Amino acid sequence: MSAPPRTAAELLASALAQDAGRPLVTYYDDATGERVELSVATFSNWVAKTANLLQDDLAAEPGDRLALLLPAHWQTAVWLLACSSTGVVADVQGDPAAASLVVSGPDTLEAARACSGERIALALRPLGARFPQTPEGFADYAAEVPGQGDQFMAYAPVDPDAPALRLPGEPELTGTGAVQRAREDAETFGLTPGSRLLSLRPYDSWAGLSAGLLAPLAAGGSVVLCRNTDRLDPATLAKRGEDERVTHTID
């Protein structure tokens, strides 16, 4: 019998082995009308490519700190699991000046310039499209990631008891600690294998990150991640829940 997963990346690997074709992350942006659905296999492929980008092109090593300046978005979820795969510490909304590298959305580019290391920018456009013009001083994620390998192998084993995740106002978590908290939250939410959780929370706290990714992943479920829902009336949001066969909603 294999050992239970001790990192977020190991949770994803377990999901891939169990049912690669089931949905894992469904993303809505009600400012753009975007809807993206990623199966476990497709999401894992994005994570592998991003982890290869981190390890090879960006020369990131276990223990390096990555300032992750992104909103709740399916590509943010990819970056979080890529960090877990490589042993890089994901510092969510962290200080770019104190980080080894920074990953920024279009609204935080100026703050991200404080990082003296590698800088990656995401346009966060529908279908993962590139920037019309790459921001000066940054590499465009959408241009860099497609050519990366579809399989990832870490050069060094990731220590599950090493720092893995930092969130604003929270103690730093190890991989093991993050998985344990995610499992506890999954139990609190009542999630079971096959559960489908709709989350309206931003990715700026443990509560948002757990509901919007880690707790459903730990439970063997999936997440419907929604952004800019202030544009929706309650009836439209309720209809979305029905259409997506949502079993749990957290706002």
C-alpha positions, 0 to 999 in steps of 0.5 A: 500500500502506498503512503498517503499524500503529504504534499499538494502535489502528491494529492494531485498525483493520487487524483491522477492515478484514481480518475484522470478524466474527471473534472477538477477545476472549473473556472468562471470569470464573470467580467469576461464571460470566460468558462474553462474546465480542466480535467485532472489530466489536463490540470496535471499537464499544466502543472508539469509544464509549469514545474519544468519552467520553474526548475529548468528555465527559471533555475528555481530550487527547493526552498526558493521563495516565489511571490505569487501575485495572482487572483483566484484563477485556474492558472493560479491553482496551476502555479500553486501545484507547480511550486509544491512539485518543485519544493518552491515556497509559494508566498501568496501576495508576498513581498516581491522584494524578498522573493527569489522570483515573482509571478504577477498578473496584469494588475500587479506588474509595478509591485512585481518589479521590486523582485530582483530575480526572475519575473513572470507575467500572466495576462489572465486573458480567456483561453490563456492568451498572451499579452498583446505586448510582453511587459518590459522586464518580464517573461510572458507565461503564455509564451514560455509554458507551451514548449515545456515538457509534459512530464515532470521529474524533480531533480531533488526529492521534495521534503514534505516537512519543509516550508511550502506555503505562506499566506497573508497573516498566517503562519507558514505551512509545510507541505504536510501541514497544508495537506492536513489542514485541507483534509480537516477543512474537507471534513468540516465542509462535508466533502466526499469523493465526487463532491463539487464545491462552488467557491466565491472566495479570493485566493488571499487567505487560507480560507479562500485557497482551501475552499477554492482548491485544496479541500476539494482536491484532498477530498477527491472532489472538484471545484467551481471557482468563480471570480467577479460574481458581483456582476451576477444576480442570485438567481443566475448564480443559483442556476450556475450551481444547478448546471454545474451539479454543485453539491456545496457552495462557500462564499 
